[in-house]
Amino acid sequence: MGTLLKPFFPIRFSSIPNSVRTIQLRTHLLRTFFNLNRRSNTLSFRCLASSTSSRPSSGENTNGKSAGDQLAKPLSSELWLYNTMSRKREIFRPKVEGKVGMYVCGVTAYDLSHIGHARVYVTFDVLYRYLRHLGYQVHYVRNFTDVDDKIIARANELGEDPIALSRRYCEEFIQDMVYLYCLPPSVEPRVSDHMPQILDMIKQIIDNGYAYTVGGDVYFNVDKFPEYGRLSGRKLEDNRAGERVAIDSRKKNPADFALWKAAKEGEPFWDSPWGPGRPGWHIECSAMSAAYLSYSFDIHGGGMDLVFPHHENEIAQSCAACNQSNISYWIHNGFVTVDSEKMSKSLGNFFTIRQVIDLYHPLALRLFLLGTHYRSPINYSDVQLESASDRIFYIYQTLYDCEDIQSQHDQTTLKDSIPPDIANEIDEFRNVFLESMSDDLHTPVVLAALSDPLKTINDLLHTRKGKKQHLRVESLAALEKTIRNTLEVLGLMPPTYSKILEELREKALKRAKLTEDQVLQKIEERTMARKNKEYEKSDAVRKELAAVGITLMDSPDGTTWRPAVPLALQDQQVTAT
């Protein structure tokens, strides 16, 4: 099947510190790349062609040098990450060479997760994958909050046991992560399984003089911790009672927060030295991160909404329990917005992951999320998801066609080399990939840069000149391998190209409210109209299908169809870019 060529792919950045703002790359013409001088915070232009790398010059003969060798040699690249604590990008230096400890705050499991959650965990899945790609051993901890006010309230509404309800939604969340191709963390601890660790930490905080008890409740005394507010930049006087902290006249300071809550009728409880009760929200992550990563580890992450109060309180608790507590990098992703307002369950403007992937493929949702830098806000819209679906179909169709040609040749007869121009293009792409990913995970630049090798594959597959190219199949194999390796790091590599293409077609048909047979019937109607020279009728059929996102493609072998952005949304697509 022929592939629709799309060499131009726009990328846009929202305003974020020390980054490229708005760029449009026509990547098959691009030979330069923005390089940030972190020390002077200035942008410079560096010629990729003149950079030091493992690729041969265009004049070098690569015969005798295997395609695998040309692709396997890694390029050195320092990883820079934006640290919320320092409010700047920093070179990543793990506490233990070659090993990384990473804790990401998980969901409060009382309902199906929305795409704001999807963004958090896709973001940190990409970081997890990239750290492993760079050769680090990563111990990735992502918790479940299964004891919380929201869970209890929802369970009371439904007449369920809170722990059972939360367990059910934990399993639903795990399934959502499978749909989104997120790798499972090293461990997924739950609050209800870690009461001994939580109780021990609260005891230590009290013994160290940072907390006090009031009638079965235990509160953290923020006045005892002078650095409170360092992460968020908030001052204690900004924490007005009733906004982000509960009103309670028994508190020494309105900003004091609960470490332990006395039991109330109808709520689950555990025994403690202060009486029956349950933990406050924040203590759980301090206790579980310490249990699995110690008090000193590399990365703590989550959504931007967790900076205050959750992560601010975690820092206070952990430091109060152990004066050696130290987390090197605090990383937070931006919000998903709807009409420029944060998507959240409390505002009622959210779409669950299940709702979205009912109509769009999970990998299209993942591509949509990666199309914006993780720290920038991303606005949810149908046109953005349609564009992502269209783009990902193009990527997989190109790779499928490439794989199909390779399968027609005996691999044992292929030469173990590729032409210099293909080797150069691969190395240039790998440079952009490493530069961009190591520059605070600039996934939009990587996605844009895919246009070059994809266009080259299509030229080799479908143009007269490409079909006559020396070492054509070897070049296709090397290009496909390069893109496949990139998609693996981005979490966009499906089990098979054919399966994903079929699934994307099924989703397109569902959005169009059509069956495959109905589309084939329309194609037959159009074919007959063309034979009868009824071109107006033929065009009407094409436009009718295009209006609902079905594009027809004519070839000497007949007419086929593929998903596309519906006509009504294409004007919005142009406006958005």
C-alpha positions in Angstrom: 0.0 0.0 0.0 1.3 3.5 -0.8 2.1 5.9 2.0 1.0 9.5 2.2 4.1 11.6 2.4 4.2 14.1 5.2 7.8 15.5 5.5 6.8 18.6 7.4 5.8 18.3 11.0 5.3 21.5 13.1 6.3 21.6 16.7 5.4 24.3 19.2 6.7 25.1 22.7 4.7 26.9 25.3 6.8 29.4 27.3 9.2 27.5 29.6 12.4 28.8 31.1 15.7 28.5 29.2 14.2 26.8 26.1 13.5 27.3 22.5 10.2 29.0 22.3 8.5 28.5 18.9 10.1 26.5 16.2 8.9 25.0 12.9 11.3 22.4 11.4 11.3 21.4 7.8 13.5 18.6 8.9 14.6 17.3 5.5 16.2 20.7 5.0 17.5 21.1 8.5 21.3 20.9 9.1 21.5 22.9 12.3 20.2 22.6 15.7 19.6 25.1 18.6 22.1 24.5 21.3 21.6 26.0 24.8 24.6 27.3 26.7 23.4 26.6 30.2 26.1 28.6 31.9 25.3 31.9 30.0 21.6 31.0 29.3 22.1 31.9 25.7 21.2 30.1 22.5 23.8 29.4 19.9 23.6 27.7 16.5 25.7 24.6 16.1 26.2 22.9 12.8 25.5 19.2 13.2 27.5 18.3 10.2 30.7 19.7 11.8 30.1 18.2 15.2 32.3 15.4 16.5 30.5 12.1 16.1 31.0 8.5 15.0 29.6 9.0 11.5 31.8 9.0 8.4 32.2 12.0 6.2 30.2 11.9 2.9 33.4 11.1 1.1 34.3 8.1 3.1 33.7 4.6 1.9 31.7 2.6 4.4 31.9 -0.7 2.5 33.3 -3.4 4.8 31.9 -1.6 7.8 28.7 -3.2 9.0 25.4 -1.2 9.2 25.1 -2.6 12.7 28.5 -1.1 13.7 27.6 2.2 12.2 24.4 2.3 14.3 25.6 0.8 17.6 28.3 3.3 18.6 26.7 5.5 21.3 27.3 9.2 21.4 28.2 10.8 24.7 25.6 13.3 26.0 25.2 14.8 29.4 21.6 14.7 30.7 20.2 18.0 31.9 17.0 18.1 34.0 15.0 21.0 35.2 15.0 21.0 39.0 12.0 22.7 40.6 14.0 23.2 43.8 16.7 25.3 42.2 14.4 26.6 39.4 17.0 25.9 36.8 18.4 23.1 34.6 21.1 21.0 36.2 23.4 18.3 34.9 22.2 15.0 36.2 24.6 13.3 38.6 23.3 10.3 40.4 24.3 9.7 44.0 25.6 6.3 43.1 27.4 6.0 39.8 25.4 4.0 37.3 22.3 3.7 39.5 19.2 5.9 39.9 16.6 6.0 42.5 13.3 7.6 41.4 10.1 8.0 43.3 6.9 9.3 41.5 3.7 10.0 43.4 1.0 7.7 42.2 -2.8 8.1 42.0 -5.3 8.3 44.8 -7.4 5.3 43.7 -11.1 6.1 44.0 -12.1 6.5 40.3 -10.9 5.9 36.8 -7.8 8.0 35.9 -8.1 11.0 33.5 -5.6 12.1 30.9 -4.0 14.5 33.4 -2.9 11.4 35.1 -1.8 9.9 31.8 0.5 12.9 31.2 2.2 12.4 34.5 3.0 8.8 34.1 3.8 9.0 30.4 6.3 11.8 31.3 8.0 9.7 33.9 7.8 6.5 31.8 9.9 8.4 29.1 12.4 9.5 31.8 12.6 5.9 33.1 13.1 4.6 29.6 15.7 7.2 28.7 17.7 6.7 31.9 17.8 3.0 31.1 18.8 3.8 27.5 21.7 5.8 28.8 22.8 2.7 30.7 21.6 3.4 34.2 20.1 0.8 36.5 16.9 2.5 37.7 14.9 1.6 40.8 11.6 3.2 40.0 9.0 3.4 42.8 5.4 4.6 42.2 2.9 4.4 45.0 -0.8 3.9 45.3 -2.7 6.0 47.8 -5.4 3.6 49.0 -6.2 5.3 52.3 -7.6 8.8 51.9 -10.6 11.1 52.5 -11.7 10.9 48.9 -11.6 7.1 48.9 -13.7 7.0 52.1 -16.3 9.4 50.7 -16.6 7.5 47.4 -16.9 4.2 49.2 -19.7 5.6 51.5 -21.5 6.8 48.4 -21.3 3.3 46.8 -21.7 1.3 50.0 -18.4 -0.4 49.5 -15.5 -1.1 51.7 -12.9 1.7 51.1 -9.9 -0.7 50.8 -11.8 -2.9 48.4 -12.9 0.0 46.3 -9.4 1.4 46.2 -8.0 -2.0 45.3 -10.4 -2.2 42.3 -9.3 1.2 41.0 -5.6 0.4 41.5 -6.1 -2.5 39.1 -8.0 -0.3 36.7 -5.1 2.2 36.8 -2.6 -0.6 36.1 -4.6 -1.6 33.1 -4.6 2.0 31.8 -0.8 2.1 32.1 -0.7 -1.1 30.0 -2.9 0.5 27.4 -0.5 3.5 27.3 2.6 1.3 27.0 4.0 2.5 30.3 6.6 0.1 31.7 5.7 -1.2 35.2 7.8 0.4 37.9 10.2 -1.6 40.0 7.8 -1.6 42.9 4.3 -0.2 43.5 3.7 0.1 47.3 0.3 0.8 48.8 -0.3 2.9 51.9 -2.4 0.1 53.6 0.6 -2.2 53.4 3.0 0.2 55.0 1.5 1.2 58.3 4.5 0.1 60.4 6.8 2.3 58.4 4.4 5.3 58.6 4.0 4.9 62.4 7.8 4.6 62.9 8.4 7.8 60.9 5.7 9.7 62.8 7.3 8.6 66.1 10.7 9.8 64.9 9.3 13.2 63.9 7.7 13.6 67.3 10.8 12.5 69.1 12.8 15.0 67.2 10.5 17.8 68.3 8.8 18.6 65.0 5.2 17.4 65.8 2.7 17.5 68.5 -0.5 15.5 69.5 -4.0 16.9 70.0 -6.7 14.5 71.0 -5.6 11.5 69.0 -4.4 13.7 66.0 -0.7 14.3 65.3 0.3 17.6 63.6 3.5 18.7 62.0 4.7 22.0 63.5 5.8 24.0 60.5 7.3 26.8 62.7 9.9 24.2 63.8 11.1 23.9 60.2 12.5 27.2 58.9 13.0 25.9 55.4 9.3 25.3 54.9 8.3 26.8 51.6 11.7 26.4 49.9 10.4 24.2 47.1 7.2 26.1 46.3 8.6 29.6 47.1 5.6 30.2 49.4 5.9 32.0 52.7 4.1 30.7 55.8 1.8 33.8 55.8 0.6 32.8 52.3 -0.9 29.6 53.7 -4.2 31.0 54.7 -6.5 28.6 56.6 -9.3 27.1 54.6 -7.5 27.3 51.2 -4.9 24.6 51.1 -4.9 23.7 54.8 -7.7 22.6 57.0 -9.2 25.0 59.6 -8.6 23.7 63.1 -8.4 26.0 66.2 -6.3 23.3 68.0 -3.3 23.9 65.6 -0.4 26.0 66.8 -0.1 27.4 63.3 -2.9 27.3 60.7 -0.4 25.8 58.2 0.3 22.8 60.4 -0.7 19.6 58.7 -1.9 16.2 59.9 0.5 13.3 60.2 -2.1 11.1 61.9 -5.9 11.5 62.0 -7.9 10.1 64.9 -10.5 7.5 63.8 -14.0 8.7 62.9 -17.1 6.5 62.9 -17.5 4.5 59.6 -13.8 5.0 58.6 -11.1 2.4 58.4 -8.5 2.7 61.2 -5.3 1.2 62.5 -3.9 1.1 66.0 -1.2 3.6 67.0 0.5 5.1 70.1 -1.9 8.0 69.8 -5.0 5.9 69.5 -6.9 4.4 66.5 -6.8 6.3 63.3 -5.2 6.6 59.9 -2.3 8.5 58.3 -2.5 12.0 56.8 -2.0 12.3 53.1 1.6 13.5 53.0 3.4 11.1 55.4 2.8 8.1 53.2 5.2 9.1 50.5 7.9 10.1 52.9 7.6 6.8 54.6 7.4 4.7 51.4 10.2 6.5 49.6 12.5 6.1 52.6 11.5 2.4 52.8 12.5 1.6 49.2 15.1 4.3 48.4 16.4 5.5 51.8 16.2 9.1 52.9 18.7 10.1 50.2 17.9 9.4 46.5 18.0 11.0 43.1 14.6 11.9 41.6 11.2 12.7 43.1 8.5 13.5 40.6 4.9 14.2 40.0 2.5 16.7 38.6 3.0 20.5 39.1 -0.1 20.5 41.4 1.9 18.5 43.9 4.6 21.1 44.5 2.5 22.6 47.2 1.4 21.3 49.6 2.3 17.6 49.0 5.9 17.8 48.1 6.6 20.7 50.3 5.2 18.7 53.3 7.1 15.6 52.2 10.4 17.6 52.4 9.5 18.9 55.9 8.6 15.4 57.2 11.5 13.6 55.8 14.0 16.1 57.0 12.4 16.1 60.5 12.6 12.4 60.6 16.2 12.2 59.4 18.6 15.2 59.1 20.4 13.4 56.3 17.3 13.4 54.1 18.2 14.7 50.6 16.6 14.4 47.2 18.7 15.7 44.3 16.1 16.5 41.7 12.5 17.5 42.0 10.8 17.1 38.6 7.2 18.2 37.8 5.2 18.1 34.6 2.7 20.7 33.4 -1.0 20.5 33.4 -3.4 19.2 30.8 -5.9 22.1 30.2 -9.3 22.3 28.7 -10.1 25.8 27.4 -7.0 27.0 29.3 -8.3 25.7 32.6 -6.5 22.8 34.4 -8.2 19.5 33.9 -9.2 17.9 37.2 -11.9 15.8 38.8 -12.7 18.5 41.3 -13.6 20.9 38.4 -15.5 18.3 36.5 -13.8 19.1 33.2 -11.9 15.9 32.9 -11.9 13.1 30.3 -10.9 9.7 31.6 -8.2 7.7 29.8 -10.9 5.1 29.0 -13.2 7.7 27.4 -10.4 9.0 25.2 -9.0 5.6 24.1 -12.5 4.4 23.3 -12.2 6.6 20.2 -8.5 7.1 19.8 -5.7 4.6 19.9 -3.7 4.7 23.2 -0.5 5.3 21.2 -2.1 8.3 19.5 -2.9 9.7 23.0 0.7 9.0 24.0 2.0 10.8 20.9 -0.3 13.7 21.6 1.1 14.0 25.2 4.8 13.8 24.0 4.2 16.4 21.3 4.5 19.1 23.9 7.4 19.6 26.3 6.6 17.9 29.5 6.8 21.1 31.6 4.5 23.2 29.3 0.8 23.1 29.6 -0.9 21.1 26.9 -4.5 21.9 25.7 -6.7 18.9 25.1 -8.8 19.0 22.0 -10.2 16.7 19.3 -8.1 18.3 16.6 -4.9 17.6 18.5 -5.9 14.0 19.0 -6.9 13.7 15.3 -3.6 15.1 14.3 -1.7 12.7 16.5 -3.7 9.8 15.1 -3.0 10.9 11.6 0.7 11.3 12.3 1.1 8.0 14.1 -0.7 6.1 11.3 1.8 7.6 8.8 4.8 6.5 11.0 3.6 2.9 11.3 2.5 2.7 7.7 5.9 3.8 6.5 7.6 1.3 8.8 5.2 -1.5 7.7 5.9 -0.8 4.1 9.6 -0.8 4.9 9.4 -4.1 6.7 7.3 -5.6 3.9 10.1 -4.9 1.3 12.7 -6.4 3.7 10.7 -9.6 4.0 10.8 -10.1 0.3 14.6 -10.4 0.3 16.8 -13.2 1.7 18.6 -11.5 4.6 21.6 -13.7 4.2 22.3 -12.2 0.7 22.2 -8.6 1.9 25.5 -6.7 2.3 26.7 -5.6 5.7 27.1 -2.0 4.8 25.0 1.1 3.9 25.8 4.1 1.6 27.6 7.1 3.1 24.6 9.5 2.7 22.3 7.1 4.6 25.0 6.7 7.4 25.2 10.5 7.6 21.5 10.9 7.9 21.2 8.3 10.6 24.0 9.8 12.6 22.5 13.3 12.2 19.2 12.0 13.5 20.9 10.2 16.4 22.6 13.5 17.3 19.3 15.3 17.4 17.8 12.5 19.4 20.5 12.5 22.0 20.8 16.3 22.2 17.1 16.8 22.5 16.4 14.0 25.0 19.4 15.0 27.1 18.1 18.6 27.0 15.4 18.1 29.7 13.5 15.5 27.5 12.6 17.6 24.5 10.4 15.0 22.9 8.7 17.4 20.4 12.1 18.0 18.7 12.7 14.2 18.4 9.2 13.6 17.0 9.8 16.4 14.4 13.2 15.0 13.5 11.7 11.7 12.6 10.5 13.3 9.4 13.9 13.0 7.8 14.4 9.2 8.0 10.7 8.6 7.3 10.8 10.7 4.2 14.0 8.9 3.1 12.3 5.5 3.6 9.3 6.6 1.5 11.7 7.9 -1.2 13.4 4.5 -1.3 10.1 2.7 -1.3 8.1 4.7 -3.9 10.2 6.9 -6.1 11.8 5.8 -9.3 15.2 7.1 -8.2 14.8 5.5 -4.7 14.0 2.1 -6.2 17.3 2.1 -8.1 19.3 3.2 -5.0 22.5 1.3 -4.3 22.1 -0.9 -1.2 18.4 0.0 -1.1 17.2 -2.8 1.1 20.2 -2.5 3.4 19.4 1.2 3.8 15.8 0.5 4.5 16.8 -2.0 7.2 19.2 0.5 8.9 16.7 3.4 8.8 13.9 1.2 10.2 16.1 0.0 13.0 17.1 3.6 13.9 13.4 4.7 14.1 12.4 1.5 15.9 15.1 2.1 18.6 13.8 5.7 19.0 10.2 4.6 19.3 11.3 2.1 22.0 12.7 4.9 24.1 9.6 7.0 23.6 7.3 4.1 24.4 5.8 4.2 21.0 6.9 0.9 19.6 4.0 -1.6 19.0 4.3 -5.4 19.0 3.7 -5.4 15.2 3.1 -2.6 12.7 0.3 -4.5 11.0 -1.6 -4.9 14.2 -1.4 -1.3 15.2 -2.4 -0.2 11.7 -5.5 -2.4 11.9 -6.4 -1.0 15.3 -6.0 2.6 14.1 -8.3 1.9 11.2 -10.9 0.4 13.6 -10.8 3.5 15.8 -11.2 5.8 12.7 -14.2 3.8 11.6 -15.7 4.1 15.1 -15.2 7.9 15.0 -16.7 8.0 11.5 -19.7 5.9 12.7 -19.0 3.6 9.7 -18.2 -0.1 9.2 -15.5 -1.4 6.9 -18.2 -2.8 4.6 -19.9 0.6 4.3 -16.6 2.2 3.3 -15.9 -0.5 0.7 -19.4 0.0 -0.6 -18.7 3.8 -1.0 -15.4 3.0 -2.8 -17.3 0.7 -5.2 -19.9 3.5 -5.8 -17.1 5.9 -6.6 -15.4 3.4 -8.9 -18.6 2.9 -10.9 -19.1 6.7 -11.1 -15.7 7.2 -12.4 -16.1 4.5 -15.0 -19.3 6.2 -16.1 -17.5 9.5 -16.2 -19.8 10.8 -13.4 -17.0 12.8 -11.9 -19.2 15.1 -9.8 -20.7 12.0 -8.1 -17.3 10.5 -7.7 -16.0 13.7 -6.0 -19.0 13.8 -3.8 -18.3 10.3 -2.4 -14.7 11.2 -1.8 -15.7 14.4 0.1 -18.4 12.6 2.0 -15.8 10.1 3.4 -13.2 12.8 3.9 -15.6 14.8 6.0 -15.6 12.0 8.6 -11.9 11.2 8.5 -11.6 8.6 5.7 -9.2 9.4 2.9 -9.3 7.5 -0.4 -6.0 6.6 -2.2 -6.0 5.6 -5.8 -3.3 3.4 -7.3 -2.9 1.2 -10.4 -4.0 -1.7 -8.1 -7.2 0.0 -7.1 -8.5 2.3 -4.4 -7.8 1.8 -0.7 -8.5 4.0 2.3 -6.7 5.3 5.4 -7.7 7.3 8.4 -7.2 11.1 8.2 -8.1 14.3 10.0 -11.8 15.1 9.2 -12.3 18.0 6.8 -14.1 20.0 9.4 -11.1 19.8 11.8 -8.4 20.5 9.2 -8.9 24.3 9.3 -8.6 24.1 13.1 -5.4 22.0 12.6 -3.9 24.8 10.4 -4.9 27.5 12.9 -3.3 25.4 15.8 0.0 25.2 14.0 
